[in-house]
Amino acid sequence: MTIRENILFGHAFGHNKYQYVLDVCGLLPDLQQFPGGDAT
């Protein structure tokens, strides 16, 4: 399971909402460190 799949937890992907959640949770800098980003 990828990080994205774990964050979405079965819900539909909405780009703007997803980016907002990553930003609010402070995950963007962490995900940028992985070669696959949220597909890791």
HTML snippet that shows the backbone in 3Dmol.js (N, CA, C, O; Angstrom):
<script src="https://3Dmol.org/build/3Dmol-min.js"></script>
<div id="view" style="width:600px;height:400px;position:relative"></div>
<script>
const pdb = `
ATOM      1  N   MET A   1       0.845  -1.178   0.000  1.00  0.00           N
ATOM      2  CA  MET A   1       0.000   0.000   0.000  1.00  0.00           C
ATOM      3  C   MET A   1       0.893   1.245   0.000  1.00  0.00           C
ATOM      4  O   MET A   1       1.899   1.296   0.708  1.00  0.00           O
ATOM      5  N   THR A   2       0.516   2.243  -0.798  1.00  0.00           N
ATOM      6  CA  THR A   2       1.306   3.472  -0.871  1.00  0.00           C
ATOM      7  C   THR A   2       0.889   4.442   0.233  1.00  0.00           C
ATOM      8  O   THR A   2      -0.124   4.253   0.907  1.00  0.00           O
ATOM      9  N   ILE A   3       1.694   5.476   0.395  1.00  0.00           N
ATOM     10  CA  ILE A   3       1.356   6.516   1.368  1.00  0.00           C
ATOM     11  C   ILE A   3       0.036   7.173   0.972  1.00  0.00           C
ATOM     12  O   ILE A   3      -0.817   7.433   1.820  1.00  0.00           O
ATOM     13  N   ARG A   4      -0.123   7.439  -0.327  1.00  0.00           N
ATOM     14  CA  ARG A   4      -1.366   8.064  -0.804  1.00  0.00           C
ATOM     15  C   ARG A   4      -2.577   7.204  -0.470  1.00  0.00           C
ATOM     16  O   ARG A   4      -3.584   7.711   0.024  1.00  0.00           O
ATOM     17  N   GLU A   5      -2.483   5.911  -0.735  1.00  0.00           N
ATOM     18  CA  GLU A   5      -3.595   5.003  -0.443  1.00  0.00           C
ATOM     19  C   GLU A   5      -3.917   4.984   1.048  1.00  0.00           C
ATOM     20  O   GLU A   5      -5.082   4.898   1.436  1.00  0.00           O
ATOM     21  N   ASN A   6      -2.893   5.063   1.869  1.00  0.00           N
ATOM     22  CA  ASN A   6      -3.115   5.094   3.311  1.00  0.00           C
ATOM     23  C   ASN A   6      -3.779   6.391   3.758  1.00  0.00           C
ATOM     24  O   ASN A   6      -4.611   6.386   4.665  1.00  0.00           O
ATOM     25  N   ILE A   7      -3.416   7.493   3.128  1.00  0.00           N
ATOM     26  CA  ILE A   7      -4.032   8.778   3.472  1.00  0.00           C
ATOM     27  C   ILE A   7      -5.486   8.812   3.007  1.00  0.00           C
ATOM     28  O   ILE A   7      -6.367   9.254   3.744  1.00  0.00           O
ATOM     29  N   LEU A   8      -5.733   8.344   1.786  1.00  0.00           N
ATOM     30  CA  LEU A   8      -7.097   8.373   1.241  1.00  0.00           C
ATOM     31  C   LEU A   8      -8.017   7.370   1.929  1.00  0.00           C
ATOM     32  O   LEU A   8      -9.220   7.604   2.047  1.00  0.00           O
ATOM     33  N   PHE A   9      -7.457   6.265   2.378  1.00  0.00           N
ATOM     34  CA  PHE A   9      -8.193   5.236   3.113  1.00  0.00           C
ATOM     35  C   PHE A   9      -9.502   4.851   2.420  1.00  0.00           C
ATOM     36  O   PHE A   9     -10.557   4.757   3.048  1.00  0.00           O
ATOM     37  N   GLY A  10      -9.398   4.627   1.084  1.00  0.00           N
ATOM     38  CA  GLY A  10     -10.549   4.170   0.317  1.00  0.00           C
ATOM     39  C   GLY A  10     -11.434   5.270  -0.248  1.00  0.00           C
ATOM     40  O   GLY A  10     -12.352   4.984  -1.016  1.00  0.00           O
ATOM     41  N   HIS A  11     -11.176   6.529   0.116  1.00  0.00           N
ATOM     42  CA  HIS A  11     -11.976   7.638  -0.402  1.00  0.00           C
ATOM     43  C   HIS A  11     -11.463   8.056  -1.778  1.00  0.00           C
ATOM     44  O   HIS A  11     -10.319   7.775  -2.134  1.00  0.00           O
ATOM     45  N   ALA A  12     -12.309   8.721  -2.540  1.00  0.00           N
ATOM     46  CA  ALA A  12     -11.946   9.191  -3.871  1.00  0.00           C
ATOM     47  C   ALA A  12     -10.838  10.242  -3.781  1.00  0.00           C
ATOM     48  O   ALA A  12     -10.789  11.028  -2.835  1.00  0.00           O
ATOM     49  N   PHE A  13      -9.953  10.242  -4.779  1.00  0.00           N
ATOM     50  CA  PHE A  13      -8.862  11.210  -4.840  1.00  0.00           C
ATOM     51  C   PHE A  13      -9.359  12.513  -5.439  1.00  0.00           C
ATOM     52  O   PHE A  13      -9.907  12.528  -6.542  1.00  0.00           O
ATOM     53  N   GLY A  14      -9.170  13.600  -4.717  1.00  0.00           N
ATOM     54  CA  GLY A  14      -9.433  14.951  -5.212  1.00  0.00           C
ATOM     55  C   GLY A  14      -8.149  15.744  -5.042  1.00  0.00           C
ATOM     56  O   GLY A  14      -7.721  15.991  -3.915  1.00  0.00           O
ATOM     57  N   HIS A  15      -7.529  16.146  -6.144  1.00  0.00           N
ATOM     58  CA  HIS A  15      -6.197  16.752  -6.104  1.00  0.00           C
ATOM     59  C   HIS A  15      -6.108  17.927  -5.130  1.00  0.00           C
ATOM     60  O   HIS A  15      -5.225  17.948  -4.272  1.00  0.00           O
ATOM     61  N   ASN A  16      -7.002  18.897  -5.248  1.00  0.00           N
ATOM     62  CA  ASN A  16      -6.921  20.090  -4.400  1.00  0.00           C
ATOM     63  C   ASN A  16      -7.080  19.752  -2.926  1.00  0.00           C
ATOM     64  O   ASN A  16      -6.327  20.249  -2.089  1.00  0.00           O
ATOM     65  N   LYS A  17      -8.039  18.923  -2.608  1.00  0.00           N
ATOM     66  CA  LYS A  17      -8.263  18.540  -1.212  1.00  0.00           C
ATOM     67  C   LYS A  17      -7.070  17.746  -0.682  1.00  0.00           C
ATOM     68  O   LYS A  17      -6.635  17.955   0.450  1.00  0.00           O
ATOM     69  N   TYR A  18      -6.552  16.849  -1.491  1.00  0.00           N
ATOM     70  CA  TYR A  18      -5.410  16.032  -1.094  1.00  0.00           C
ATOM     71  C   TYR A  18      -4.191  16.917  -0.805  1.00  0.00           C
ATOM     72  O   TYR A  18      -3.520  16.742   0.213  1.00  0.00           O
ATOM     73  N   GLN A  19      -3.910  17.864  -1.701  1.00  0.00           N
ATOM     74  CA  GLN A  19      -2.781  18.775  -1.493  1.00  0.00           C
ATOM     75  C   GLN A  19      -2.979  19.614  -0.235  1.00  0.00           C
ATOM     76  O   GLN A  19      -2.027  19.863   0.505  1.00  0.00           O
ATOM     77  N   TYR A  20      -4.208  20.047   0.005  1.00  0.00           N
ATOM     78  CA  TYR A  20      -4.525  20.818   1.207  1.00  0.00           C
ATOM     79  C   TYR A  20      -4.230  20.000   2.465  1.00  0.00           C
ATOM     80  O   TYR A  20      -3.610  20.501   3.403  1.00  0.00           O
ATOM     81  N   VAL A  21      -4.667  18.758   2.482  1.00  0.00           N
ATOM     82  CA  VAL A  21      -4.440  17.884   3.640  1.00  0.00           C
ATOM     83  C   VAL A  21      -2.943  17.681   3.867  1.00  0.00           C
ATOM     84  O   VAL A  21      -2.475  17.759   5.003  1.00  0.00           O
ATOM     85  N   LEU A  22      -2.192  17.421   2.802  1.00  0.00           N
ATOM     86  CA  LEU A  22      -0.746  17.241   2.943  1.00  0.00           C
ATOM     87  C   LEU A  22      -0.092  18.492   3.511  1.00  0.00           C
ATOM     88  O   LEU A  22       0.800  18.405   4.355  1.00  0.00           O
ATOM     89  N   ASP A  23      -0.535  19.651   3.047  1.00  0.00           N
ATOM     90  CA  ASP A  23       0.019  20.920   3.519  1.00  0.00           C
ATOM     91  C   ASP A  23      -0.323  21.159   4.987  1.00  0.00           C
ATOM     92  O   ASP A  23       0.559  21.480   5.783  1.00  0.00           O
ATOM     93  N   VAL A  24      -1.580  21.008   5.347  1.00  0.00           N
ATOM     94  CA  VAL A  24      -2.026  21.251   6.723  1.00  0.00           C
ATOM     95  C   VAL A  24      -1.341  20.295   7.699  1.00  0.00           C
ATOM     96  O   VAL A  24      -1.005  20.680   8.819  1.00  0.00           O
ATOM     97  N   CYS A  25      -1.141  19.067   7.276  1.00  0.00           N
ATOM     98  CA  CYS A  25      -0.506  18.065   8.146  1.00  0.00           C
ATOM     99  C   CYS A  25       1.021  18.170   8.146  1.00  0.00           C
ATOM    100  O   CYS A  25       1.695  17.467   8.899  1.00  0.00           O
ATOM    101  N   GLY A  26       1.554  19.037   7.313  1.00  0.00           N
ATOM    102  CA  GLY A  26       3.001  19.217   7.260  1.00  0.00           C
ATOM    103  C   GLY A  26       3.744  18.058   6.617  1.00  0.00           C
ATOM    104  O   GLY A  26       4.915  17.828   6.919  1.00  0.00           O
ATOM    105  N   LEU A  27       3.077  17.329   5.738  1.00  0.00           N
ATOM    106  CA  LEU A  27       3.688  16.151   5.119  1.00  0.00           C
ATOM    107  C   LEU A  27       4.446  16.437   3.822  1.00  0.00           C
ATOM    108  O   LEU A  27       5.233  15.602   3.376  1.00  0.00           O
ATOM    109  N   LEU A  28       4.224  17.594   3.215  1.00  0.00           N
ATOM    110  CA  LEU A  28       4.859  17.867   1.924  1.00  0.00           C
ATOM    111  C   LEU A  28       6.384  17.772   1.981  1.00  0.00           C
ATOM    112  O   LEU A  28       6.970  17.118   1.118  1.00  0.00           O
ATOM    113  N   PRO A  29       7.053  18.393   2.955  1.00  0.00           N
ATOM    114  CA  PRO A  29       8.518  18.272   2.998  1.00  0.00           C
ATOM    115  C   PRO A  29       8.985  16.825   3.175  1.00  0.00           C
ATOM    116  O   PRO A  29       9.998  16.422   2.602  1.00  0.00           O
ATOM    117  N   ASP A  30       8.255  16.055   3.961  1.00  0.00           N
ATOM    118  CA  ASP A  30       8.626  14.652   4.167  1.00  0.00           C
ATOM    119  C   ASP A  30       8.469  13.851   2.884  1.00  0.00           C
ATOM    120  O   ASP A  30       9.352  13.071   2.527  1.00  0.00           O
ATOM    121  N   LEU A  31       7.358  14.038   2.190  1.00  0.00           N
ATOM    122  CA  LEU A  31       7.104  13.278   0.964  1.00  0.00           C
ATOM    123  C   LEU A  31       8.094  13.636  -0.137  1.00  0.00           C
ATOM    124  O   LEU A  31       8.419  12.799  -0.979  1.00  0.00           O
ATOM    125  N   GLN A  32       8.571  14.868  -0.134  1.00  0.00           N
ATOM    126  CA  GLN A  32       9.529  15.295  -1.154  1.00  0.00           C
ATOM    127  C   GLN A  32      10.877  14.594  -0.999  1.00  0.00           C
ATOM    128  O   GLN A  32      11.679  14.587  -1.933  1.00  0.00           O
ATOM    129  N   GLN A  33      11.131  14.015   0.151  1.00  0.00           N
ATOM    130  CA  GLN A  33      12.388  13.305   0.382  1.00  0.00           C
ATOM    131  C   GLN A  33      12.383  11.903  -0.226  1.00  0.00           C
ATOM    132  O   GLN A  33      13.448  11.329  -0.456  1.00  0.00           O
ATOM    133  N   PHE A  34      11.207  11.349  -0.487  1.00  0.00           N
ATOM    134  CA  PHE A  34      11.104  10.015  -1.067  1.00  0.00           C
ATOM    135  C   PHE A  34      11.171  10.103  -2.588  1.00  0.00           C
ATOM    136  O   PHE A  34      10.504  10.955  -3.175  1.00  0.00           O
ATOM    137  N   PRO A  35      11.960   9.245  -3.245  1.00  0.00           N
ATOM    138  CA  PRO A  35      12.027   9.268  -4.711  1.00  0.00           C
ATOM    139  C   PRO A  35      10.653   9.110  -5.360  1.00  0.00           C
ATOM    140  O   PRO A  35      10.390   9.726  -6.393  1.00  0.00           O
ATOM    141  N   GLY A  36       9.779   8.302  -4.778  1.00  0.00           N
ATOM    142  CA  GLY A  36       8.450   8.071  -5.338  1.00  0.00           C
ATOM    143  C   GLY A  36       7.383   8.978  -4.761  1.00  0.00           C
ATOM    144  O   GLY A  36       6.204   8.837  -5.086  1.00  0.00           O
ATOM    145  N   GLY A  37       7.786   9.912  -3.902  1.00  0.00           N
ATOM    146  CA  GLY A  37       6.805  10.808  -3.280  1.00  0.00           C
ATOM    147  C   GLY A  37       5.750  10.023  -2.530  1.00  0.00           C
ATOM    148  O   GLY A  37       6.071   9.118  -1.761  1.00  0.00           O
ATOM    149  N   ASP A  38       4.492  10.368  -2.752  1.00  0.00           N
ATOM    150  CA  ASP A  38       3.406   9.682  -2.047  1.00  0.00           C
ATOM    151  C   ASP A  38       3.072   8.321  -2.652  1.00  0.00           C
ATOM    152  O   ASP A  38       2.199   7.611  -2.152  1.00  0.00           O
ATOM    153  N   ALA A  39       3.775   7.958  -3.737  1.00  0.00           N
ATOM    154  CA  ALA A  39       3.582   6.634  -4.338  1.00  0.00           C
ATOM    155  C   ALA A  39       4.504   5.598  -3.692  1.00  0.00           C
ATOM    156  O   ALA A  39       4.597   4.457  -4.146  1.00  0.00           O
ATOM    157  N   THR A  40       5.169   6.013  -2.646  1.00  0.00           N
ATOM    158  CA  THR A  40       6.088   5.128  -1.920  1.00  0.00           C
ATOM    159  C   THR A  40       5.307   4.160  -1.076  1.00  0.00           C
ATOM    160  O   THR A  40       5.896   3.328  -0.386  1.00  0.00           O
TER     161      THR A  40
END
`;
const viewer = $3Dmol.createViewer("view");
viewer.addModel(pdb, "pdb");
viewer.setStyle({}, {cartoon: {color: "spectrum"}});
viewer.zoomTo();
viewer.render();
</script>
